[in-house]
Amino acid sequence: MRVLVTGGAGFIGSALVRYLVGSVGVEVLTVDKLTYAGNLASLKPIEDRPNHRFLKADICDRASMKQAFESFSPDLVMHLAAESHVDRSIYGAADFINTNILGTFTLLEVVKEYWEKLSGDKRKAFRMLHVSTDEVYGSLGAEGQFVETTAYDPSSPYSASKAASDHLVTAWNRTYGLPLIVSNCSNNYGPFHFPEKLIPLVILNALERKPLPVYGTGENVRDWLYVDDHVRALWLIINRGTIGEKYNIGGNNEVRNIDVVQRICELLDQMRPSTSSFSELITFIEDRPGHDARYAIDATKIRNELGWTALETFDTGIQKTVNWYLENAWWWRPLRDNMQQLSR
């Protein structure tokens, strides 16, 4: 079996590629533009595997994508390529519109042309999974959870661009009959997470005794999903999910941002003890525009239909994550050194 993964050098994408190549044993073509958040070092654990190859290409480049499909002849496509950082989208939305919307459109057109030329069992078995976010649903109050039929209500340029890409995928399935599926996940965390995101930022700032920034009062709630749990779900969905359907993937781990930061400080106090607690570095900063109050995923559908459940609780997952960053400075140190050159 051959699987083409877009965005495979990113955080979730690289975890998926490592899983497919190392654990599942399928043949994988990783396609990534290698923007600032794409990192070939994240694929180092499988770089010498004979069932993996890498192509540097932009999903917006139709000619390059067409060539990739023609040369690799994939059986499955898992589309994760996207600009994904909310803060960056607020101050520079153009890249998000270009990659997340126009890039997905370009990929769909290439997939359509490729699929229409397939025949027999290969055509029957082919399918594509579009990986999206729970942020397309907007903000929840104190109660309730997002289900697959929750109306879209995006708040940021990032979530609006992902909502648009979801709609494109749904339309290409209904209009052209393409075998497409959409997944919407909650906040991922784990190893190889780019240092600008909350959890790795707090871990690494703490190690350097820098302020630990928390938006507003830290009351915003997110449902945290360990990345390895997520990629298992994606593989189940593309193999056993129903074409034309959506699947929500959540960790059932709702935690306030301030509690996330406090838990990291507690773990670091145990692992890297010093004369003062790392929690003294917590610094509350002005809230970001359009900051959604709460996300929570109802993962009943994927549990009932496909038998998936998250294996990691937040406590087990965050301990694994902190341990990984403490032991893998080879990966994150070059990124931290370069971050000062990146403008938000």
Stockholm file with secondary structure:
# STOCKHOLM 1.0

chainA/1-344         MRVLVTGGAGFIGSALVRYLVGSVGVEVLTVDKLTYAGNLASLKPIEDRPNHRFLKADICDRASMKQAFESFSPDLVMHLAAESHVDRSIYGAADFINTNILGTFTLLEVVKEYWEKLSGDKRKAFRMLHVSTDEVYGSLGAEGQFVETTAYDPSSPYSASKAASDHLVTAWNRTYGLPLIVSNCSNNYGPFHFPEKLIPLVILNALERKPLPVYGTGENVRDWLYVDDHVRALWLIINRGTIGEKYNIGGNNEVRNIDVVQRICELLDQMRPSTSSFSELITFIEDRPGHDARYAIDATKIRNELGWTALETFDTGIQKTVNWYLENAWWWRPLRDNMQQLSR
#=GR chainA/1-344 SS CEEEEETTTSHHHHHHHHHIIIIICCEEEEEECCCTTCCGGGGGGGTTCTTEEEEECCTTCHHHHHHHHHHHCCSEEEECCCCCCHHHHHHCCHHHIIIIIIIHHHHHHHHHHHHHHCCHHHHHHCEEEEEEEGGGGCCCCSSCCBCTTCCCCCCSHHHHHHHHHHHHHHHHHHHHCCCEEEEEECEEESTTCCTTSHHHHHHHHHHTTCCEEEETTSCCEEEEEEHHHHHHHHHHHHHHSCTTCEEEECCSCEEEHHHHHHHHHHHHHHHSCCSSCGGGGEEEECCCTTCCSBCCBCCHHHHHHHCCCCCCCHHHHHHHHHHHHHHCHHHHHHHHHHHTTCCC
#=GC SS_cons         CEEEEETTTSHHHHHHHHHIIIIICCEEEEEECCCTTCCGGGGGGGTTCTTEEEEECCTTCHHHHHHHHHHHCCSEEEECCCCCCHHHHHHCCHHHIIIIIIIHHHHHHHHHHHHHHCCHHHHHHCEEEEEEEGGGGCCCCSSCCBCTTCCCCCCSHHHHHHHHHHHHHHHHHHHHCCCEEEEEECEEESTTCCTTSHHHHHHHHHHTTCCEEEETTSCCEEEEEEHHHHHHHHHHHHHHSCTTCEEEECCSCEEEHHHHHHHHHHHHHHHSCCSSCGGGGEEEECCCTTCCSBCCBCCHHHHHHHCCCCCCCHHHHHHHHHHHHHHCHHHHHHHHHHHTTCCC
//
